Amino acid sequence: MFRTGIGYDVHQLAEGLPLWLGGVQIPHSKGLVGHSDADVLIHAICDALLGAAALGDIGKHFPDSDPAYKGIDSKILLGKVCELLSAKGYTIGNVDAILCMQKPKVAPYIQTMRETLAEVMNIDVDSVSVKATTTEHLGFEGREEGISAIANVLLNRES
């Protein structure tokens, strides 16, 4: 049995915060605002995985009202999502994700993101695709007010 899921997340950029994308800290003057480390890419992947398994969304499992998740490394959240999937008999077929942002350029970090995400999800790096695009200075991403991410996943489960 195959199940697909789509995830989307947005976080605001602010001066002086660390920028975490795909589990990798990226040098930049701005970082993402959030209750956790605000890794927008991992959050979109979590939502896609949870959605494919009909397990709700990241806010249901890791609410921003819970102080236990304040400043948490999003790789930990992704690991917990993978544990939930495994308990339901799902394996991850592949992940395809897009970062939408004007700056910084992340091409030099994409391979490290793929490797980091694959390790956390316990899947082959060839099963993880990360892409980045600008919005040609349009919208909140183009004005460098925030970053969005979209993820699409495929889950497998033996019937």
C-alpha positions as CSV (number, residue, x, y, z in Angstrom):
1,M,0.0,0.0,0.0
2,F,1.3,3.4,-0.9
3,R,0.3,6.7,0.7
4,T,1.4,10.2,-0.3
5,G,1.5,13.4,1.8
6,I,2.1,17.1,1.3
7,G,3.5,19.4,3.9
8,Y,3.9,23.2,3.9
9,D,5.4,25.5,6.5
10,V,6.3,29.1,6.8
11,H,8.5,31.0,9.4
12,Q,9.3,34.6,9.7
13,L,12.9,35.8,9.4
14,A,14.4,38.1,12.1
15,E,17.9,39.5,12.7
16,G,20.3,37.8,15.1
17,L,18.7,34.3,15.2
18,P,20.4,31.2,13.9
19,L,19.2,29.9,10.6
20,W,18.5,26.1,10.6
21,L,17.4,24.5,7.3
22,G,17.2,20.7,6.8
23,G,19.0,20.2,10.1
24,V,22.0,22.3,9.0
25,Q,22.9,25.7,10.4
26,I,23.4,28.1,7.5
27,P,25.5,31.3,8.0
28,H,23.2,34.3,7.6
29,S,22.4,37.6,9.4
30,K,18.8,36.4,9.9
31,G,17.2,33.3,11.3
32,L,13.7,31.9,11.6
33,V,11.3,32.7,14.4
34,G,9.6,29.9,16.1
35,H,8.9,27.9,19.3
36,S,11.4,25.3,18.3
37,D,14.5,26.0,16.2
38,A,12.0,26.9,13.5
39,D,13.6,24.6,10.8
40,V,10.9,25.3,8.2
41,L,12.1,22.4,5.9
42,I,12.0,19.8,8.6
43,H,8.6,21.0,9.7
44,A,7.2,20.7,6.2
45,I,8.6,17.2,5.9
46,C,7.1,16.2,9.3
47,D,3.7,17.5,8.2
48,A,3.9,15.6,4.9
49,L,4.9,12.3,6.7
50,L,2.2,12.7,9.3
51,G,-0.4,13.6,6.7
52,A,0.4,10.6,4.5
53,A,-0.2,8.3,7.5
54,A,-3.4,10.3,8.5
55,L,-1.8,11.1,11.9
56,G,-2.6,14.8,12.0
57,D,0.0,17.5,11.8
58,I,3.1,18.7,13.6
59,G,1.1,21.0,15.9
60,K,-1.0,18.1,17.1
61,H,2.0,16.1,18.2
62,F,4.4,18.9,19.2
63,P,2.2,21.9,20.2
64,D,3.9,25.3,20.6
65,S,2.1,25.7,23.9
66,D,4.2,22.9,25.4
67,P,7.4,24.2,27.0
68,A,9.1,20.8,26.4
69,Y,9.5,21.9,22.7
70,K,10.8,25.4,23.4
71,G,14.0,25.7,21.3
72,I,14.0,22.0,20.5
73,D,16.2,20.7,17.6
74,S,13.7,19.9,14.8
75,K,15.7,16.8,13.9
76,I,14.4,15.4,17.2
77,L,10.9,16.1,16.1
78,L,11.5,14.4,12.7
79,G,12.9,11.4,14.5
80,K,9.8,11.2,16.7
81,V,7.6,11.4,13.6
82,C,9.5,8.5,12.0
83,E,9.0,6.5,15.2
84,L,5.2,7.1,14.9
85,L,5.3,5.9,11.3
86,S,7.3,2.8,12.1
87,A,4.8,1.9,14.9
88,K,2.0,2.0,12.3
89,G,4.0,-0.2,9.9
90,Y,5.0,2.5,7.4
91,T,8.4,3.0,5.7
92,I,9.4,6.1,3.9
93,G,9.8,5.6,0.1
94,N,11.0,9.1,-0.7
95,V,10.9,12.7,0.2
96,D,10.9,15.6,-2.3
97,A,11.1,19.1,-0.8
98,I,11.5,22.7,-1.9
99,L,12.7,25.7,0.0
100,C,11.3,29.1,-1.1
101,M,13.6,31.9,-0.2
102,Q,15.4,34.9,-1.6
103,K,18.6,34.7,0.5
104,P,20.9,33.2,1.5
105,K,21.9,31.0,-1.4
106,V,21.8,27.4,0.0
107,A,23.1,25.4,-3.0
108,P,26.4,24.7,-1.2
109,Y,24.5,23.2,1.8
110,I,21.9,21.0,0.0
111,Q,23.9,17.8,-0.1
112,T,24.6,18.1,3.7
113,M,20.9,18.7,4.2
114,R,20.0,15.6,2.2
115,E,22.6,13.5,4.2
116,T,21.3,14.9,7.5
117,L,17.7,14.3,6.7
118,A,18.4,10.8,5.4
119,E,20.3,9.9,8.5
120,V,17.5,11.1,10.8
121,M,14.8,9.3,8.8
122,N,17.0,6.2,8.4
123,I,16.7,6.1,4.6
124,D,19.1,6.2,1.8
125,V,20.3,9.7,0.8
126,D,19.1,9.0,-2.8
127,S,15.6,8.9,-1.4
128,V,15.8,12.5,-0.2
129,S,15.6,15.5,-2.6
130,V,16.0,19.1,-1.5
131,K,15.7,22.0,-3.9
132,A,15.7,25.7,-3.4
133,T,14.1,28.5,-5.4
134,T,13.8,32.2,-5.1
135,T,10.5,34.0,-5.8
136,E,12.2,36.6,-8.0
137,H,11.8,39.2,-5.2
138,L,8.0,38.6,-5.1
139,G,6.0,38.0,-1.9
140,F,7.2,37.7,1.7
141,E,10.0,35.3,0.6
142,G,11.2,37.7,-2.0
143,R,11.2,40.6,0.5
144,E,13.2,38.4,2.8
145,E,10.5,38.5,5.5
146,G,10.3,34.8,5.8
147,I,11.0,31.4,4.3
148,S,8.5,28.7,3.2
149,A,9.0,25.0,2.4
150,I,6.9,22.4,0.7
151,A,7.4,18.7,1.0
152,N,5.9,15.7,-0.8
153,V,6.5,12.2,0.5
154,L,5.7,8.6,-0.3
155,L,5.1,6.0,2.4
156,N,4.9,2.3,2.0
157,R,3.1,-0.3,4.2
158,E,2.7,-4.0,3.7
159,S,-1.1,-4.8,3.7
